[in-house]
Amino acid sequence: MPTASVNGIDIAYTLEGEGDRTVVLVNGLADEKETWAYQTPALLEAGYRVLTFDNRGVGATSKPAGPYTSELLADDAKALVDELGITDFHLMGVSMGGMIVQEYALKHPGDLKSVTMACTYAAPGPFCSRMFAFWETIAPVMGVPTVMRDVTLWAFTQDFFRTRGDELAEFEAGMKYMNMPIPAYLAQLAVIQQHDTTDRIGSLSVPSLVLAGEEDLLIPTSLSHELHELVPGSEWATTPGGHGCVWEHPDAFNTAFVSFLDRIEGDAR
């Protein structure tokens, strides 16, 4: 697995595909780069090169002391793409990744063809803040896998629980045996607790898509729509599923995302 020593840490990454149309994908809280397994093949098939990586604090990337911020993790992403010589690319993040890409697009708009912010918000608000405070309380006592069991309950729809038991069991097993140190988890958790671009995101000048699961309970769809309303000229789209729509309904998610990318590419020609 290749790594890049940038911004004071070692970042594990995977770069797949060929050509000059590149998509950079940014993970959510506690997610490793392999969680893009449902998106990468679709993007490759559509003719895009794909960069995935482990954020600071998870997977094979360094896990220095926290807390972290969305701006710090955006700086990590910037350092990585600069090291790899990637320019003029499409940037997409889900959940915490959607917060990171907001900071990236605000600081480095000239790097980007587009930015997609999925299942995310400009600020957490009272509901999400209380949920995350609960996770912060139980993680040191009961461990990260226990917290992730709670996340699973919020991430998928009732239909998924009723009809797709085998897939659900696979997700639950992955959560049960998750190997993320508690300090690293809490350091990343601080990102989603503290993120707030409400007063700045209106200056975003990059072609933008805000994409949400129709039944998202973890980060309510209404919060994503509020983000859309704050971003001038942004497109809005929803897909079936909840917060885990990238896994529950990947074909619909990928279709919406690739359609946006292809429109941007077409406009650029």
Secondary structure, DSSP 8 states (H G I E B T S, - for coil): --EEEETTEEEEEEEE--SS-EEEEE--TT--GGGGTTTHHHHHHTT-EEEEE--TTSTTS---SS---HHHHHHHHHHHHHHHT--SEEEEEETHHHHHHHHHHHH-GGGEEEEEEES--SS-HHHHHHHHHHHHHHHHHH-HHHHHHHHHHHHS-HHHHHH-HHHHHHHHHHHHT----HHHHHHHHHHHHH---TTTGGG--S-EEEEEETT-TTTTHHHHHHHHHHSTT-EEEEESSSTTHHHHSHHHHHHHHHHHHHHHHHHH-
